[in-house]
Amino acid sequence: MNAKKLISMLLAMLMLGVCFVACDKGGEEGTTETPTEQPATQDTEAPTTEQPTEQPTQAETTTEEETTEPEPPEELLAYDTFNLNTYMKPIWKGKYVYNETVMFVGMEDQAALLYTPDEILSVTSYDLKTTYEKGKDYDVVDGKLVLLEGTRIPVIAFDQYYHKQQIAGMPAQLEVKVDGQRYYVYWGEGTTMTRWQVAVTYTHSQTWEGFKPEKSDQFTKLISKLEAGEDNVTMIFYGDSITFGATSSSGANVHPYAPPYTQMFVQYLAQKYGYTIKYVNTGLTGTCPPPAEDTVFGTNGTITYINTAVGGWTSADGYNKFDQYIAPYVEDHGCDFFLLAFGMNDAGNSASNEKKAIKKIADKLYAIAPEAEMLLVATMIPNPEAINGWYGNQHKFENAFESLAKDYVADGKSCAVAKMTSMSQRILENKRFRDHTGNNINHPNDFLGRLYAQVVYETVIGY
């Protein structure tokens, strides 16, 4: 082998050795990034195939706990006298029903309740002062209250309630048609009806079906003002005898002295926001004097309460008297909230004419208080058995009022409807009119008056 070949072989061997060293070092660096000592399934397959199903993330665990956490048990409220929280508890929620009223005509009469009762907690006189006993005064058969022989529960005789001839001494007659027969029917103001009614408190396990009021989005300025604790919130109420407070127990000056629905609504609202209510006694002819003393729930601010409703008025009266009964108080106090509740005495009006009549009043209000938020109240159903003029087109007004409210909203004004027509129709699906009326024609008793307050509160504030 010559010298040149020998040098070439030595150089090749030297280069091969350098390559071995470099490749060995590269292998050691690779082991720090891709371990080969442990099976890949321990670090890659296990987390992706088992962990999500057996070990939920913290967010998933929290969500599951929140959805399965039981609701707190419902508290039993006081019901042996007027209690604002009890009376404002919405009838469509919860398992307790407080002082629901029924009335018996004849010993064979059976009284249904809004729900099928699980347990009767009490049956008392309308004034809540006398308690009647199950097994002695009444029993429950197929979910209905029935009277027992010797009962102390007041029961009006059939021929005292229904008359074939006009009733002597009645200033006006209520004529009805029942089972094809025409009768003149017992009715009256004050305690004429309510002294025959009893109050039932019970539990149930059913869910409310049918109409349920919904919160409107038209009262944001009122709510914002209350939440901010701003002073001088003015709330004005205008309507007929129902808004006046006719046949409420306070209006009749009898126990439990439940206030009219307008006052219950404002008091519950003031309690929520910690306000004091100052009542304006207008002294206007036909209006109901308000409480003499302020109602104090806190010092966040003052709500000025003005109610100029007059019994017997039609929507035409409301328009004709607006400049006397509303305008001066808007000028003196302003108007944040305006409740307009005519219609019961407009039985002969068509729905379109009633809409026009209400619009005339509303336009007057918006002209002097353009920022006011307005609630139109669709009236309760009057006695549906009446055939001599008391019952007419009232049940048609609610849709017309909704149409009017939509027109105002489209025009940039705040307006909504409290659907008391739908609520009273819902009540009549389970109960007779005489069970919850204050005069047997067109006034609510304390029980239906509470529903007025609840429907208005749900629509304006929301529970």
VOGU-3710 file (C-alpha; in Angstrom, 3 decimals, decimal comma):
1> mnakklisml> 0,000/0,000/0,000  1,444/3,322/-0,979  1,550/6,309/1,312  -1,310/8,157/-0,455  -3,783/5,276/0,038  -2,782/4,900/3,667  -3,431/8,587/4,389  -6,905/8,361/2,707  -7,915/5,360/4,871  -6,813/7,070/8,079
11> lamlmlgvcf> -8,860/10,207/7,212  -11,997/8,119/6,452  -11,711/6,248/9,761  -11,285/9,549/11,647  -14,423/11,061/10,022  -16,470/7,925/10,845  -15,513/8,203/14,510  -16,623/11,839/14,660  -20,022/10,840/13,186  -20,531/8,142/15,862
21> vacdkggeeg> -19,841/10,642/18,630  -22,200/13,262/17,119  -25,006/10,732/16,584  -24,673/9,488/20,180  -24,935/13,026/21,542  -28,007/13,686/19,395  -29,721/10,594/20,870  -29,121/11,803/24,442  -30,673/15,217/23,692  -33,743/13,522/22,197
31> ttetpteqpa> -34,493/11,604/25,409  -35,189/14,874/27,263  -38,078/15,731/24,881  -39,570/12,354/24,009  -39,302/9,887/26,910  -39,010/6,262/25,904  -38,821/4,695/29,372  -42,652/4,948/30,028  -45,442/3,706/27,738  -47,109/6,530/25,854
41> tqdteaptte> -50,588/5,430/27,031  -49,822/6,503/30,605  -49,388/10,170/29,639  -51,446/10,638/26,479  -54,277/8,140/26,187  -55,379/8,131/29,845  -56,056/11,880/30,138  -58,007/12,038/26,864  -60,149/8,928/27,289  -60,810/8,587/31,030
51> qpteqptqae> -60,348/11,884/32,863  -63,277/13,873/31,354  -65,805/11,170/32,214  -64,555/10,185/35,678  -63,088/13,460/36,944  -65,273/16,500/35,973  -63,629/19,877/35,806  -64,292/22,427/38,557  -66,704/24,359/36,321  -68,687/21,224/35,552
61> ttteeettep> -68,850/20,256/39,231  -70,141/23,705/40,237  -72,840/23,701/37,565  -74,103/20,299/38,607  -74,238/21,320/42,263  -76,172/24,463/41,359  -78,772/22,613/39,316  -79,340/19,889/41,918  -79,372/22,138/45,000  -82,881/21,947/46,515
71> eppeellayd> -84,927/25,114/46,933  -85,425/26,325/50,508  -88,749/25,267/52,043  -91,593/27,737/51,612  -92,315/29,744/54,738  -95,828/29,684/56,204  -96,956/33,311/56,592  -99,340/34,823/59,129  -102,950/34,667/57,997  -105,112/35,455/61,038
81> tfnlntymkp> -105,215/39,175/60,204  -104,191/41,500/57,403  -100,503/40,995/56,618  -98,991/42,758/53,611  -96,579/39,953/52,702  -99,321/37,336/52,977  -101,797/39,282/50,870  -99,183/40,108/48,225  -97,951/36,525/47,836  -98,871/35,697/44,218
91> iwkgkyvyne> -101,638/33,135/43,958  -99,881/31,428/41,035  -96,792/30,545/43,107  -96,060/28,294/46,068  -97,933/25,574/47,928  -99,851/27,762/50,402  -103,080/29,596/49,623  -104,197/32,117/52,228  -107,781/33,110/53,037  -109,323/32,152/49,711
101> tvmfvgmedq> -113,018/32,956/49,961  -116,100/30,853/49,216  -119,833/31,316/49,789  -122,568/28,734/50,336  -126,095/29,045/48,914  -128,175/26,327/50,583  -126,945/23,429/52,718  -126,393/21,207/49,683  -123,958/23,652/48,080  -120,340/22,536/47,564
111> aallytpdei> -117,519/25,037/47,256  -114,533/24,431/44,973  -111,133/26,050/45,573  -108,546/27,245/43,065  -106,429/24,176/43,780  -107,301/20,728/45,069  -106,317/20,984/48,747  -103,840/18,598/50,343  -104,508/19,925/53,842  -106,962/22,517/55,134
121> lsvtsydlkt> -105,114/24,694/57,639  -108,073/26,861/58,634  -111,596/27,874/57,708  -112,682/31,153/59,272  -115,305/33,828/58,948  -114,586/36,555/56,396  -113,381/38,877/59,180  -110,984/36,074/60,282  -112,314/36,180/63,850  -114,290/32,912/64,005
131> tyekgkdydv> -112,668/29,540/63,292  -114,727/26,613/62,035  -113,904/22,947/62,671  -113,512/20,111/60,213  -115,823/17,234/61,093  -118,132/19,563/62,957  -118,837/22,475/60,645  -117,519/21,214/57,310  -115,803/18,359/55,519  -113,821/17,985/52,288
141> vdgklvlleg> -115,276/15,688/49,634  -113,556/15,267/46,259  -111,562/18,425/46,939  -114,648/20,556/47,691  -115,878/21,972/50,972  -119,267/20,630/52,061  -121,394/21,672/55,016  -122,326/19,384/57,885  -125,566/19,327/59,803  -125,518/21,933/62,559
151> tripviafdq> -122,709/23,906/60,936  -121,833/27,351/62,278  -120,673/28,444/58,829  -122,977/31,131/57,413  -125,156/29,796/54,621  -127,751/31,857/52,771  -130,940/30,030/51,845  -131,588/29,374/48,169  -134,852/31,325/48,163  -133,165/34,227/49,954
161> yyhkqqiagm> -130,478/34,387/47,294  -132,668/33,739/44,232  -136,080/35,456/43,820  -138,731/35,077/41,184  -140,053/38,541/42,018  -138,149/41,800/42,409  -136,507/42,166/45,800  -138,218/44,707/48,008  -135,996/47,568/49,124  -133,285/46,974/46,523
171> paqlevkvdg> -132,296/50,294/44,879  -131,389/48,423/41,695  -132,040/44,915/40,568  -129,572/42,230/39,524  -131,239/39,791/37,177  -129,555/36,550/36,130  -130,249/33,447/34,151  -129,253/30,138/35,753  -130,056/26,709/34,290  -132,575/28,347/31,967
181> qryyvywgeg> -134,380/30,104/34,823  -134,509/33,880/35,320  -134,041/35,207/38,847  -133,598/38,455/40,692  -130,507/37,897/42,789  -129,349/39,023/46,204  -126,611/41,680/46,075  -125,388/44,748/47,944  -122,470/46,889/49,096  -120,610/46,998/52,411
191> ttmtrwqvav> -120,823/43,575/54,096  -124,013/42,446/52,312  -122,104/39,712/50,485  -118,971/39,227/52,557  -120,846/38,358/55,763  -121,840/35,128/54,013  -118,310/34,321/52,834  -115,673/32,279/54,645  -111,881/32,282/54,249  -109,981/29,051/53,582
201> tythsqtweg> -106,231/28,579/54,071  -104,737/25,359/52,741  -101,794/23,594/51,147  -101,683/21,998/47,712  -99,211/20,243/45,421  -100,536/21,400/42,056  -98,979/23,721/39,480  -100,857/26,830/38,360  -102,252/26,321/34,874  -103,575/28,905/32,467
211> fkpeksdqft> -103,128/32,666/32,459  -100,219/34,092/34,426  -99,273/37,803/34,405  -95,874/38,819/33,058  -93,510/41,663/33,875  -93,528/44,523/31,390  -90,411/46,393/30,257  -92,208/49,755/30,226  -91,417/50,915/33,765  -87,631/51,156/33,679
221> kliskleage> -87,528/54,831/34,709  -89,711/54,189/37,765  -87,645/51,183/38,817  -84,344/52,991/38,243  -85,529/55,915/40,327  -86,579/53,617/43,166  -83,380/51,578/43,031  -81,335/54,779/43,203  -83,326/55,974/46,208  -84,392/59,170/44,452
231> dnvtmifygd> -86,868/61,288/46,363  -90,312/62,528/45,298  -91,672/59,608/43,280  -95,282/60,427/42,348  -97,843/57,719/41,626  -101,357/58,715/40,508  -104,421/56,433/40,263  -107,548/57,237/38,237  -110,554/55,050/37,607  -113,916/53,836/38,859
241> sitfgatsss> -115,192/52,197/42,059  -112,736/49,291/42,012  -109,771/51,670/42,025  -111,657/53,792/44,573  -111,544/50,716/46,846  -115,240/49,874/47,089  -116,091/46,800/49,218  -112,541/46,303/50,477  -112,792/45,488/54,182  -111,095/48,764/55,053
251> ganvhpyapp> -113,620/50,567/52,850  -116,433/48,772/54,681  -114,673/49,562/57,988  -114,587/45,929/59,115  -111,859/43,492/60,123  -109,306/42,596/58,728  -109,203/46,145/57,266  -107,372/45,141/54,089  -106,649/48,283/52,044  -107,702/48,811/48,414
261> ytqmfvqyla> -105,509/47,200/45,762  -103,835/50,503/44,883  -102,550/50,947/48,432  -101,437/47,313/48,741  -99,472/47,656/45,508  -97,726/50,877/46,551  -97,054/49,614/50,085  -95,434/46,425/48,809  -93,336/48,453/46,388  -92,329/50,907/49,148
271> qkygytikyv> -91,384/48,001/51,403  -89,146/46,529/48,695  -87,258/49,784/48,100  -87,338/51,213/51,622  -89,552/54,219/50,930  -92,066/56,271/52,916  -95,534/56,790/51,416  -97,158/60,204/51,774  -100,870/60,187/50,950  -102,502/63,223/49,359
281> ntgltgtcpp> -106,085/63,777/50,494  -107,566/65,609/47,523  -110,950/66,218/49,135  -112,518/65,870/45,705  -116,174/64,867/45,590  -116,627/61,106/45,436  -112,999/60,142/46,081  -111,886/57,853/48,900  -110,026/59,533/51,778  -106,552/57,942/52,048
291> paedtvfgtn> -104,806/56,972/55,307  -104,193/59,958/57,543  -100,684/58,853/58,503  -97,647/58,151/56,331  -96,694/54,522/55,793  -92,994/54,214/56,627  -90,841/51,389/55,267  -87,566/53,291/55,155  -85,862/56,590/54,495  -84,604/56,059/50,949
301> gtityintav> -87,143/58,512/49,632  -90,798/59,502/49,477  -93,588/58,133/47,299  -96,468/60,563/46,858  -99,725/58,600/46,499  -102,680/60,323/44,797  -105,941/58,471/44,098  -108,796/60,404/42,465  -110,939/57,425/41,399  -114,723/57,842/41,733
311> ggwtsadgyn> -117,328/55,084/41,944  -119,761/54,818/39,056  -117,667/56,792/36,598  -117,335/55,815/32,962  -114,357/56,522/30,749  -116,282/59,533/29,435  -116,481/60,886/32,996  -112,757/60,327/33,349  -112,089/62,444/30,294  -114,569/65,191/31,191
321> kfdqyiapyv> -113,227/65,540/34,750  -109,518/65,213/33,916  -108,750/68,921/34,180  -110,204/69,003/37,698  -109,278/65,583/39,061  -105,818/65,006/37,522  -104,191/68,045/35,924  -103,707/70,130/39,116  -101,959/67,257/40,902  -99,632/66,580/37,989
331> edhgcdffll> -98,782/70,279/37,960  -98,058/70,298/41,721  -96,338/66,936/42,130  -95,297/65,710/38,698  -96,149/62,169/37,612  -93,772/59,208/37,431  -96,448/56,514/37,264  -100,074/56,814/36,120  -102,600/53,990/36,535  -105,717/54,330/34,384
341> afgmndagns> -108,549/51,909/35,178  -111,925/52,602/33,568  -114,187/50,162/31,766  -116,413/48,394/34,285  -119,204/50,950/33,820  -118,829/50,974/30,029  -120,622/47,682/29,377  -122,418/49,106/26,347  -119,272/50,430/24,646  -117,733/48,504/21,792
351> asnekkaikk> -114,065/47,605/22,241  -113,038/50,104/19,558  -115,006/52,929/21,203  -113,576/52,080/24,611  -110,079/52,214/23,153  -110,821/55,685/21,784  -112,237/56,833/25,117  -109,212/55,623/27,068  -106,892/57,163/24,491  -108,489/60,569/25,007
361> iadklyaiap> -107,651/60,405/28,728  -104,157/59,043/28,127  -103,411/61,741/25,556  -104,323/64,398/28,110  -101,904/62,867/30,604  -99,036/62,562/28,127  -99,599/66,173/27,047  -98,747/67,449/30,540  -96,440/64,606/31,667  -94,750/63,173/28,536
371> eaemllvatm> -92,212/61,171/30,580  -94,836/59,454/32,728  -95,040/55,655/32,576  -98,656/54,510/32,227  -100,448/51,313/33,199  -103,865/50,594/31,691  -105,866/48,177/33,847  -108,244/45,853/32,004  -111,175/45,384/34,384  -112,254/42,190/36,110
381> ipnpeaingw> -115,230/40,310/34,685  -118,552/41,414/36,271  -121,131/38,822/37,252  -121,240/36,667/34,093  -124,778/35,450/34,872  -126,215/38,981/34,773  -128,652/39,597/31,912  -129,981/43,096/32,598  -127,094/45,336/31,603  -124,414/44,824/34,224
391> ygnqhkfena> -122,466/42,322/32,103  -121,638/43,487/28,588  -118,501/44,100/26,541  -116,043/44,474/29,430  -114,317/41,205/28,534  -113,460/42,612/25,079  -111,586/45,678/26,304  -108,317/43,988/27,284  -107,214/43,302/23,703  -108,168/46,846/22,699
401> feslakdyva> -106,071/48,232/25,558  -103,116/46,094/24,481  -103,409/47,502/20,982  -103,469/51,039/22,396  -100,418/50,378/24,566  -98,487/49,083/21,547  -99,396/52,232/19,637  -98,011/54,393/22,427  -94,821/52,341/22,730  -94,268/52,659/18,972
411> dgkscavakm> -94,630/56,418/19,447  -91,916/56,451/22,128  -94,215/56,563/25,170  -94,185/54,103/28,072  -97,431/52,129/28,367  -98,483/48,599/29,332  -101,621/46,672/30,350  -102,418/44,875/33,625  -104,520/41,940/32,443  -107,052/41,642/35,224
421> tsmsqrilen> -109,683/40,538/32,723  -107,652/37,420/31,933  -106,960/36,789/35,621  -110,628/36,997/36,631  -111,565/34,723/33,719  -108,981/32,254/35,005  -110,472/32,391/38,517  -113,954/31,767/37,123  -112,720/28,505/35,615  -112,587/27,081/39,158
431> krfrdhtgnn> -114,918/29,234/41,241  -118,343/30,865/41,189  -118,512/34,650/40,959  -120,209/34,863/44,361  -117,118/33,288/45,975  -114,916/36,337/45,398  -117,157/39,349/44,825  -117,759/42,221/47,187  -121,238/43,131/45,913  -122,264/40,280/43,553
441> inhpndflgr> -122,277/42,638/40,556  -118,921/44,241/39,750  -116,724/44,705/42,844  -113,968/42,437/44,165  -113,865/41,333/47,791  -110,552/41,269/49,693  -109,444/38,062/47,976  -109,948/39,300/44,410  -108,711/42,746/45,420  -105,434/41,100/46,426
451> lyaqvvyetv> -105,200/39,574/42,958  -105,604/43,044/41,459  -102,614/44,200/43,515  -100,598/41,099/42,598  -101,263/41,401/38,861  -100,363/45,105/38,898  -97,188/44,442/40,888  -96,076/41,621/38,596  -96,710/43,774/35,516  -94,882/46,849/36,823
461> igy> -92,120/45,578/39,145  -92,076/41,790/38,842  -91,804/39,406/41,765
//
